[in-house]
Amino acid sequence: MKTKAMNPLSTKFPTETWVSASWEEYLQATEEPGYENAKFYYNNGQLRIEMTPLGHDHASDNAIISLAVHLFCIVKGIPQNTLLNCTYRKPPLKEAQPDVSYYIGQNAQAIPFGTKVIDLDRYPPPELVIEIADSSLADDKGEKRLLYEELQVKEYWIVDVKNIQIIAFAVKDKGSWRIRESGVLPDLAISLLEEALRRTRQMPQNEVGAWLIQQFQQ
């Protein structure tokens, strides 16, 4: 009985760090069976593969931030489309798979059903991208911030799970700066979202959602 040889790609690239790779090597890695549950990023010849299992705190903060944006848009009548773990590609230089991303306003229906990887040479980038940072905070503030600047999203938020805060950036002309109020979701204060995160440490998410609705209706 023959033993199946290990595919060398499965051990070629370390995970949770940026390493040099060609675009072709990157695409091959995304097809590797051992990486089915991985998240992939690529920026100008640098590859990052994230394999760290996502725990309760990461999942909870992801859920409440997504809920908050949904409720805000419902209450304010803002068209939006939420995409979870969607892949954005600008071949042969860049690719990202943020935790959450949003098409907002006139672009809410910019991506037709049937689209798999979103080709940013064909479609616009999302207005808002969010990364939930439990173990990846330094990278989310560093290389990924540069990546999203170059992909020309309009806002980039980092949810710092351990410190219960949101580090939000407005993006323009391939640069970014800190903001405390959203521009793509007008009048939405980042501090209100941080308070929602703090409340999830003390109460169920449905109660936090009810509180958010009250705040958004004021």
TORKOL-484776 format. One line per field, with one value per residue (C-alpha): residue number from 1; residue in three letters; chain; x, y, z. Coordinates in nm, 3 decimals, always signed. Layout:
N
n (NUM;...)
res (ALA;...)
chain (A;...)
x (X;...)
y (Y;...)
z (Z;...)
This chain:
218
n (1;2;3;4;5;6;7;8;9;10;11;12;13;14;15;16;17;18;19;20;21;22;23;24;25;26;27;28;29;30;31;32;33;34;35;36;37;38;39;40;41;42;43;44;45;46;47;48;49;50;51;52;53;54;55;56;57;58;59;60;61;62;63;64;65;66;67;68;69;70;71;72;73;74;75;76;77;78;79;80;81;82;83;84;85;86;87;88;89;90;91;92;93;94;95;96;97;98;99;100;101;102;103;104;105;106;107;108;109;110;111;112;113;114;115;116;117;118;119;120;121;122;123;124;125;126;127;128;129;130;131;132;133;134;135;136;137;138;139;140;141;142;143;144;145;146;147;148;149;150;151;152;153;154;155;156;157;158;159;160;161;162;163;164;165;166;167;168;169;170;171;172;173;174;175;176;177;178;179;180;181;182;183;184;185;186;187;188;189;190;191;192;193;194;195;196;197;198;199;200;201;202;203;204;205;206;207;208;209;210;211;212;213;214;215;216;217;218)
res (MET;LYS;THR;LYS;ALA;MET;ASN;PRO;LEU;SER;THR;LYS;PHE;PRO;THR;GLU;THR;TRP;VAL;SER;ALA;SER;TRP;GLU;GLU;TYR;LEU;GLN;ALA;THR;GLU;GLU;PRO;GLY;TYR;GLU;ASN;ALA;LYS;PHE;TYR;TYR;ASN;ASN;GLY;GLN;LEU;ARG;ILE;GLU;MET;THR;PRO;LEU;GLY;HIS;ASP;HIS;ALA;SER;ASP;ASN;ALA;ILE;ILE;SER;LEU;ALA;VAL;HIS;LEU;PHE;CYS;ILE;VAL;LYS;GLY;ILE;PRO;GLN;ASN;THR;LEU;LEU;ASN;CYS;THR;TYR;ARG;LYS;PRO;PRO;LEU;LYS;GLU;ALA;GLN;PRO;ASP;VAL;SER;TYR;TYR;ILE;GLY;GLN;ASN;ALA;GLN;ALA;ILE;PRO;PHE;GLY;THR;LYS;VAL;ILE;ASP;LEU;ASP;ARG;TYR;PRO;PRO;PRO;GLU;LEU;VAL;ILE;GLU;ILE;ALA;ASP;SER;SER;LEU;ALA;ASP;ASP;LYS;GLY;GLU;LYS;ARG;LEU;LEU;TYR;GLU;GLU;LEU;GLN;VAL;LYS;GLU;TYR;TRP;ILE;VAL;ASP;VAL;LYS;ASN;ILE;GLN;ILE;ILE;ALA;PHE;ALA;VAL;LYS;ASP;LYS;GLY;SER;TRP;ARG;ILE;ARG;GLU;SER;GLY;VAL;LEU;PRO;ASP;LEU;ALA;ILE;SER;LEU;LEU;GLU;GLU;ALA;LEU;ARG;ARG;THR;ARG;GLN;MET;PRO;GLN;ASN;GLU;VAL;GLY;ALA;TRP;LEU;ILE;GLN;GLN;PHE;GLN;GLN)
chain (A;A;A;A;A;A;A;A;A;A;A;A;A;A;A;A;A;A;A;A;A;A;A;A;A;A;A;A;A;A;A;A;A;A;A;A;A;A;A;A;A;A;A;A;A;A;A;A;A;A;A;A;A;A;A;A;A;A;A;A;A;A;A;A;A;A;A;A;A;A;A;A;A;A;A;A;A;A;A;A;A;A;A;A;A;A;A;A;A;A;A;A;A;A;A;A;A;A;A;A;A;A;A;A;A;A;A;A;A;A;A;A;A;A;A;A;A;A;A;A;A;A;A;A;A;A;A;A;A;A;A;A;A;A;A;A;A;A;A;A;A;A;A;A;A;A;A;A;A;A;A;A;A;A;A;A;A;A;A;A;A;A;A;A;A;A;A;A;A;A;A;A;A;A;A;A;A;A;A;A;A;A;A;A;A;A;A;A;A;A;A;A;A;A;A;A;A;A;A;A;A;A;A;A;A;A;A;A;A;A;A;A;A;A;A;A;A;A)
x (+0.000;+0.147;+0.157;+0.040;+0.327;+0.283;+0.234;+0.535;+0.313;+0.142;+0.463;+0.624;+0.476;+0.468;+0.139;+0.048;+0.329;+0.412;+0.648;+0.775;+0.581;+0.500;+0.140;+0.143;+0.265;-0.003;-0.281;-0.148;-0.150;-0.516;-0.604;-0.414;-0.640;-0.467;-0.569;-0.947;-1.021;-0.742;-0.770;-0.538;-0.382;-0.140;+0.028;+0.302;+0.489;+0.410;+0.176;+0.002;-0.193;-0.399;-0.485;-0.542;-0.875;-1.127;-1.260;-1.566;-1.451;-1.356;-1.684;-1.893;-1.739;-1.773;-2.142;-2.222;-2.041;-2.222;-2.551;-2.481;-2.413;-2.723;-2.946;-2.801;-2.869;-3.221;-3.312;-3.154;-3.278;-2.928;-2.894;-2.617;-2.495;-2.286;-2.026;-1.855;-1.505;-1.539;-1.230;-1.127;-0.866;-0.666;-0.441;-0.149;-0.067;-0.324;-0.584;-0.766;-1.026;-1.155;-1.374;-1.660;-1.706;-1.988;-2.114;-2.312;-2.541;-2.540;-2.300;-2.514;-2.601;-2.282;-2.186;-2.423;-2.516;-2.304;-1.984;-1.720;-1.391;-1.459;-1.230;-1.151;-1.049;-1.415;-1.608;-1.567;-1.407;-1.633;-1.698;-1.620;-1.387;-1.361;-1.099;-1.162;-0.824;-0.783;-0.432;-0.354;-0.372;-0.020;-0.063;-0.413;-0.274;+0.030;+0.051;-0.324;-0.387;-0.148;-0.321;-0.666;-0.531;-0.409;-0.736;-0.903;-1.174;-1.330;-1.309;-1.117;-1.209;-1.010;-1.197;-0.941;-1.100;-0.874;-0.897;-1.263;-1.199;-1.235;-0.949;-1.118;-0.955;-1.084;-0.901;-0.834;-0.565;-0.390;-0.347;-0.548;-0.613;-0.793;-1.159;-1.408;-1.717;-1.793;-1.818;-1.973;-2.236;-2.304;-2.326;-2.239;-2.004;-1.731;-1.771;-2.129;-2.007;-1.741;-2.012;-2.206;-1.898;-1.861;-2.228;-2.188;-1.952;-2.244;-2.567;-2.705;-2.671;-3.048;-3.049;-2.753;-2.938;-3.246;-3.025;-2.861;-3.199;-3.294;-2.968;-3.005;-3.363;-3.269)
y (+0.000;+0.331;+0.623;+0.950;+1.196;+1.525;+1.816;+2.043;+2.351;+2.245;+2.309;+2.568;+2.882;+2.965;+3.101;+3.413;+3.613;+3.784;+3.592;+3.651;+3.468;+3.516;+3.568;+3.217;+3.066;+3.260;+3.127;+2.773;+2.809;+2.918;+2.589;+2.370;+2.118;+2.191;+2.558;+2.516;+2.716;+2.970;+3.340;+3.475;+3.815;+3.923;+4.259;+4.337;+4.005;+3.931;+3.650;+3.603;+3.291;+3.301;+2.964;+3.059;+2.913;+3.187;+3.178;+3.305;+3.666;+3.717;+3.565;+3.765;+4.100;+4.017;+3.942;+4.255;+4.493;+4.340;+4.369;+4.732;+4.831;+4.642;+4.812;+5.157;+5.118;+4.985;+5.270;+5.537;+5.388;+5.344;+5.077;+4.828;+4.479;+4.289;+4.035;+3.800;+3.668;+3.776;+3.768;+4.083;+4.044;+4.291;+4.063;+4.019;+4.244;+4.230;+4.018;+4.047;+3.853;+4.083;+3.954;+4.184;+4.426;+4.650;+4.799;+5.106;+5.356;+5.361;+5.064;+4.842;+4.616;+4.661;+4.292;+4.056;+3.713;+3.443;+3.640;+3.441;+3.622;+3.995;+4.130;+4.491;+4.559;+4.498;+4.600;+4.883;+4.816;+4.804;+5.129;+4.977;+4.694;+4.558;+4.328;+4.169;+4.166;+3.916;+3.787;+3.991;+4.352;+4.459;+4.328;+4.474;+4.816;+4.773;+4.579;+4.524;+4.894;+4.961;+4.692;+4.845;+5.190;+5.061;+4.877;+5.218;+5.127;+5.436;+5.327;+5.062;+4.962;+4.738;+4.589;+4.541;+4.252;+4.254;+4.629;+4.659;+4.945;+5.027;+5.183;+5.345;+5.504;+5.711;+5.622;+5.851;+5.886;+5.572;+5.724;+5.703;+5.887;+5.815;+5.907;+5.896;+5.929;+5.737;+5.915;+5.629;+5.586;+5.953;+6.055;+5.707;+5.763;+5.505;+5.553;+5.423;+5.102;+5.063;+5.095;+4.820;+4.597;+4.666;+4.582;+4.240;+4.151;+4.196;+4.113;+3.903;+4.035;+4.078;+4.329;+4.510;+4.520;+4.672;+4.935;+5.015;+5.067;+5.316;+5.505;+5.514;+5.642;+5.945)
z (+0.000;-0.106;+0.132;-0.018;-0.033;+0.147;-0.087;-0.031;-0.047;+0.276;+0.467;+0.243;+0.394;+0.766;+0.895;+1.095;+0.935;+0.605;+0.376;+0.023;-0.251;-0.616;-0.726;-0.877;-0.548;-0.365;-0.589;-0.550;-0.172;-0.172;-0.344;-0.095;+0.089;+0.419;+0.400;+0.359;+0.674;+0.633;+0.558;+0.291;+0.227;-0.044;-0.091;-0.343;-0.325;+0.042;+0.150;+0.485;+0.581;+0.902;+1.058;+1.423;+1.545;+1.621;+1.975;+2.158;+2.211;+1.846;+1.728;+1.976;+1.886;+1.516;+1.569;+1.771;+1.535;+1.239;+1.427;+1.516;+1.155;+1.038;+1.294;+1.222;+0.850;+0.913;+1.148;+0.923;+0.597;+0.451;+0.178;+0.262;+0.184;+0.439;+0.329;+0.576;+0.498;+0.135;-0.089;-0.277;-0.551;-0.757;-0.963;-0.967;-0.671;-0.393;-0.220;+0.113;+0.307;+0.583;+0.864;+0.760;+0.471;+0.356;+0.035;+0.139;-0.032;-0.411;-0.420;-0.195;-0.490;-0.688;-0.664;-0.849;-0.716;-0.874;-0.811;-0.625;-0.567;-0.618;-0.888;-0.801;-1.159;-1.244;-0.932;-0.679;-0.340;-0.034;+0.151;+0.492;+0.593;+0.949;+1.100;+1.441;+1.618;+1.900;+1.826;+1.511;+1.634;+1.535;+1.182;+1.147;+1.240;+1.016;+0.691;+0.653;+0.699;+0.409;+0.204;+0.254;+0.177;-0.159;-0.223;-0.176;+0.069;+0.230;+0.594;+0.784;+1.139;+1.372;+1.667;+1.946;+2.135;+2.440;+2.504;+2.395;+2.157;+1.789;+1.597;+1.298;+0.995;+0.705;+0.383;+0.089;-0.179;-0.048;+0.298;+0.622;+0.947;+1.275;+1.309;+1.598;+1.381;+1.065;+0.731;+0.532;+0.809;+0.886;+1.253;+1.381;+1.676;+1.729;+2.105;+2.083;+1.920;+2.188;+2.454;+2.277;+2.294;+2.667;+2.725;+2.561;+2.847;+3.088;+2.902;+2.612;+2.258;+2.213;+2.501;+2.351;+2.019;+2.185;+2.349;+2.014;+1.847;+2.120;+2.067;+1.688;+1.710;+1.918)
